[in-house]
Amino acid sequence: MEPRTGSRKIQTSASGSYYITLPRAWIDRNGVKKGDTIDLVCNGEDLHLLPPKNAPRIDLEKDLNLKRYSTHSLISRGISHCYIQGYDIINIVSDKPIPRELKDWIKNVALSKLMGTGITEESSDRIRIMVLIDPMKFPINDLTKRMFNLVHLMHRDAVRSLENRDFDLADDVIGRVEEVNKLYRLMLRQLMIAIELKTNDCSICVSRKEAFTSAIAARDISRMAFYAVDVATQMKTLGDEKVSKAIIKDLLKLSDMGMDMQVKAIDAFFKNDFRLANSVIEELDNVRDLDYEIIEKINVSDASPKVSTSLTLISRGIRRIASYAVAIADDTQTKSVLD
């Protein structure tokens, strides 16, 4: 989805109106035809042309040649990049037959890490990956809420696994992170499409400002998922080691504070509530104070170095989750309007 630039000379009609011709590439890309109505949006000094709401979106196609994408890492990241950039068709091509093992690996990358993809064509030297998602059916706000709900429950269950010493639940939490990553990639794709089309259809997002703040919030939510996984991982590291009940009780209290901040932060984000967001930001000092108290208790306890390290990382992980709730609250204040 490379940007195209150019210039047009302003002309005048017999009636004195000003007009310019439209780039053919833009016409073809957006399925515009004679008789269609396009909208003009003035944003300060900028003027945006919006394609007709019902105009068919022409598929964007990209080839990735294995001669240039020669490692597994490059292939994987190249496919993800094309997906996020809004390409509808991603062709993996080669100047020679693609080994069966590599084909199977490529198909696993496309189908397991990217939501809504499928293999629609395969030959000895070519794999055609198609993104089957209709972008208008996945509004940014809905994706943000789904992603937040997943992460919030990951946090809850990670701490429950610690409370109950439930290793199966910890494994379950760790396994859910890939679903969060898939949603995150889909969100980035949707945002890129929204910005590319500059659509006036609210199916994807309300405004470019919302697209910008949603991208930041999505990143913060994804980082919460990372620390929820870290909490679950450290719980598994503890194994059957004896842990102070008083410290566990404090960690549960810290978690409750963080989860409450998460809920308030996302509520403030969708309501554009500046004051509620501010209450989340102010709560961080209490989280820090309790985290310091927990670390001090760990340091003076008779726990082994292994237990002390894991408990410290769990406390710091929960604190960082709370910190990203504050980041979302800060995102809210960036986009909200004071009353």
N, C-alpha and C positions, 0 to 999 in steps of 0.2 A: 504494500500500500504506500508506495513512494509518493511524496508530495510533488505536485506539478505546479510550476509557476510560469508566469508569462505576463504579457502586457496587452492591453487592448486600447485602441485609439477611440476617444469619445467622438461620436458623430451627432449630427442634429437632423431632425426631420423637417419637413416643410412647415410644420406647425410650431417649430421651435423647441420640441422636446429633445432631450438628450438620450442617446442609446448606445449600447455596445453589442458586439456579437458574443455569443457564448462559446467556450472551448468545446470542440467536438468530443474530446475525451470525457469531459464532464457530462455531456449529453448522453453518450453511450453508457457510461458507468452507472448513471442513475435512471436509465430507461425513459428519458424524457422524449416526448414526441409532439408534433405540431398540434396546437390546440390545448395543450396542458396548461395549467396555471401553477406558477411557482410563487413562493412567498419571499418577500424581502424583509430582512430584519436589520434594523439600524442599531448598532451597539457602539455608542460614542462615534469615533471617526471611522469605524469599520462597517462595511455593508456585506451581509451574508445572503447568498442565494440558497433557498431551501427547495429541494426537489419535491414534486407532488407526493402527498402522503401515500397514495396507492400505486405509485410507480414501481414496477418490478425492479428488484435489486439484482444487478448482474453479478454472477459469480466471479470472484477474484481467484486467480490461479497462480501457483508458484511452483517452480521446479527446484529440487535440491539434488544436485549431481554428486554422487558418492565419490567422484574424483576429488572434489573439493571438501566434502564432508566425510572424511576418511576414518574418523574414530567414533566409538559409541557415544561419547560425550557430545561431540559436535552434531551428530545426527539427532540425538535426543533434544538438545537445546535448539537446533534448527527447526525441528518440527513444532516444538512449543512456541518458538518465536513467531512462526507463520500463523499458528493458531491464534495467538494473542493479538497479532497485528490485523486480524480480521479476514485472512484468506479462507476461502470456502473449499478450495481444492489444493491439496499438497501432493505433488508428484515426486516420489523418490525414484530417480533415474540413474542408470549406470551404463558405461560404455561396454561393459561385459556382463555376463550372467551374474546375478546376485546369489551368493551362497544361501542355501536353504536355512541354515542356522541364523544368518543375518536377517533374512526375511521374517522369520518367526520372531526374532527379537524386535525388529522394527514394528511389526504389527502389535506386539505386546505393549510397546511404548505408546503407540497411537491410541489403542483401545483402553488401556488401563489408567493412563495418566491424564487423558483429555476427555472431557465430557462431551457426549454427542458426536463421536466420530465413528466412521466405519470404512472398511476396505471395499471399494467399488470396482476395482480392476487390478489384476495381477498378471504379469507375464514374466519371462525369464530375466528381463532387465528393467522392470518397471513395477512400482506399487503406487496405486492411486488412493489417497486418503481423502475422504470427503467429510466435511463438517455438516451434520444434518440438522443443526439447531436453527430454528427460526428466531432471529434476534429479538423480534418484537414480542415474543412470548416469555421473555425473561427480563422483566424490569429490574433495574439496578437495586432499588429498595428491597424488593423481594429476595434477591440474592444475598444482600447484606444481612437481612434478618435470618435467612437460612444458615448462613455462615456463622453468625453470632450464636444462634441456638446450638449449633453443633459444638462450638468451642466452649460455651458456657457449661454444657453438659459434660464435656471432657474434663473441665476443671472440677466440677462437682464429683464425678466418678473417680478421678485421680485421688482426691482427698478421701473419698469413701474407701478406696482400696487401701489407703494408709490406715484409716481408722479400724478397718476390719481385717487387715493383713490378707487381703484378697488378691492373690497374684493373677488369677484369671481376669479379674476386672481391670487390673493394671495393663495386662496385655491387650485387652479390648480397647482401652483408651489409646494406647500406642498405635493400634491398627487403624483408628479413625482419622488420623492426621492426613492420610492420603485423600480422603473425601474432602477435607478442608482445602487442601492444595488444589484439587480439581475445581472446586467452586471458586477459588481465588483466581485461577487461570481463566475461567469462564467470565468472571467479573471484569477482569482486565480486557478481555476480548470485547465484551459488551461496551465498555467505556471507549475503547478505540473506535468501534463502529459508530457510536454516538457522536464522537468528535469528528470523525471522517464525514459522516452524512450531515452533521449539523442539523439534525432532524428537528422539526417543530412538532413531531408526533411524540407525545409524552409516554409512549409505550416503553421506551428504554430508560430515559431519565428526563427530569423536568428542565434542566438547564446545564450549561457548561460548568457553571460554578458547582452545581450538585455533582457533576461528573468528577470534578477535581477533588472535592472533599470526600466523596465516596471512595475514590482510589486510595486516599490517605487512610481512611478508616478501615478499609479492607486490609491494608498492610498491617495496621495495628492489631486487628482481630487475628490475623494469621500468626502474628508473633505471640499472642496469648496461647494459641494452640501449641506452639513450640514449647512454652514453659509448662503447659499442662502435661505434655508428654514427658518433660524432664522430671516433673514431680512423680509421675507413675514409674519412670525408669529408676529413680532413686529409691522408691518404695521397694522395688524388686531387688535392688542392691542390698537393702537392709536384710532381706531374707528373714530368717527366724531369730535374728538378734534381738535381745531384750532392749526395749525402749521405754524411757520414763513416761509414765501416764500423764504427768503434769506437763511435759513438753508436748505430747500429742494433743492434749487439751488446748494448749496455747496455739498450736498449729491449726487446729480446727476453728478456733476463734478468729485467727488471722485470715483463714480461708473464707469464713462467713463475711468478714468485712470486705474482702476483695470481691466476692460474688455480688454483694449488695452494690458495690461501686460499679461493677459491670452492668448490672440491670439498669441502674440509674443513668449511666453514661449513654447506653444505647437508646433509652427512652428519651433522654434529652436530645440526642442526635436527630431522631425522627420528628420530634416536636419543635426543633429549633429553640429549645428552652435554655436561654443563657444562664438563668439563675440556678436551675437544676444542675446544669453542667458545672457551674462554679462550686456547688456543694460537693460534687465529686472531687474536684481539684483540692478543696480544703481538707478532705478526709485523708489525703495521702500522708499527712504528718502523723496521724494516729497509727496508720499502717507501719510507717517507718519506726515509730517508737516501740510498737509491739515486736517488730522484727528484731530490733536491737536487744530487747529483753530476752527473746527466745535464744538468740545467739549467745548471750551472756550465760543463760542457764545451761546451754549445751557445753560451753567452755569450762564451766565449773563442775559439770557432772562427771561421773566415773565411766562414761561411755567410751568404748574403744574408738581409735582414730577413724576406723571405717564407718561406724555409726555416727560419730560426730560430723564427719564430712557429708554424709548423705542427708542428715537432718538439717544441716546448715544450707545445703543446696535446695532442699525442699522449701525451707523458710524463704530463702531469697527468690526462688521460683514463684512462689505465691505473691511475694512483694512486687515482682516484676509484672505479673499479671495485673495487679492493681495499678501499677504505673502506666500500663497501656490503656486501662480504663480512663485514666486521667488524660492520656493522649487523645482518646476519642472525645472526651469532654472539651479538650482544647480545640479539636477540629470543629466541634459544634459551635464554639464561640467565634471561630473564624468565619463561619458561614451565616450565623444568626444575625438578626436585626434587633437592636435594642428598642424596647418600648418605653 
